[in-house]
Amino acid sequence: MIDPVALTAALIQCPSVTPEDAGALDLIQGELEALGFVCRRLPFAQPGTPTIDNLYARLGTQSPHVCFAGHSDVVPAGAEDRWAENPFSGSVRDGAIWGRGAADMKGAIAAFIGAVDHYLQNNALNGSISLLITGDEEGPSINGTAKLVEWLAQEGEVIDACIVGEPTNPEHMGEMIKIGRRGSANAVLRVQGQQGHVAYPHRAANPIPHLIGLTSALIANPLDHGTEHFQPSNLEITSMDVGNMTTNVIPAEATARFNIRYNDLWTAESLEQEIEARLHAVRETVGADMIQFSVDWTHSAACFRTDAHAFVEHLRGAIRHVTGREAELSTSGGTSDARFIKDICPVVEFGLIGQTMHQIDEHVPVSAIEQLRDIYAQVLTSYFSS
């Protein structure tokens, strides 16, 4: 049988820092082909972005069709001299496996492959199993899952349920399933002024006080107070800049960047309308001729939630069977590639313990990887026999 811990170590030893693959997909493909999967490598490119290799592997042609989605790329190790060991060694000590990607999320990929191996050795496949693995989740997320989802639609691939192997558990295995995520919007607020000498302010128009007034209006009142399934929406100002390197010049422009994580009370359109209304209220108070501004929007994710679905209950049952815990159904946290997959099928997220993901000395307990394999195997057994 496939040892998920040894496979995790082998994957960690592939230093697949976005956009590099470093042999990670070859390793995954080799394991899957040995199990009988038909594998397709799907490199995607777009001007101004690196070409990203992706993998789609499917076993079986019948429904129901369960897909596991994940990413083989990892964030940089950071200060390698601060790691207790080489971040790409995949070493096992003190009951844990160490290295970049152990938690996020090479351990989950290995656990799922191990679960498929376990399932096939004990069952005749009554449906289809697939894996959707990208090398572009930790990067721009342009040439990865978003394009894979488009390709699946073009190919007529129908998925009945998908599980994304993100590290969803805060401290212990079986604590949390993610059944949705808040939306994410980024904006740049630009306030125009008139450059001039600080000693002659009547010949200039300083945009900075107006920027302060506008941003203060954005955060003066909360967007909402949360809903039954989601945390309150949150607007966070992430930078304020004028690019002024001198002390005697009034700048011509001032900018502020902010991110909004929003719940199911909002859409991208209604959110923009609310922000624009708050800004224009300030402009009308001060005087329309006094403030000139513009807002540029980038929407990276829409809010979504997977409603009550049989697959969620199969997953909760598997977690209960292996760990004895009743998993919380949560929509907390940031975005993941589930934001793309939700357009084609019901999707949930469940993986390892996320305490050390993206940190120095990233690691997960060996027992957690083994438990995750058992949970995934139980999900397959339960779902295909229902």
ABEGO torsion letter per residue (X at the ends): XBBAAAAAAAAAABBBBOABAGGAAAAAAAAAAAAGBBBBBBBBBBBGBBBBBBBBBBBEABOBBBBBBBBABBBBAEBAAABABBAAAGBBBGGBBBEBGAAOAAAAAAAAAAAAAAAAAABBBBEBBBBBBBAAAABAGAABAAAAAAAAAAAGBBBABBBBABBABAABBGABBBAEBBBBBBBBBBBBBBBBBAABAAABBBAAAAAAAAAAAAAABBABAEBAABBBBBBBBABBBAGBABAABBBABBBBBBBBBBBAABBAAAAAAAAAAAAAAAAAAAEAAABBBBBBBBBABBBBBBBBBAAAAAAAAAAAAAAGBBBBBBABEBBBAAAAAAAABBBBBBBBBAAABGBBGBBBBAAAAAAAAAAAAAAAAAAAAX
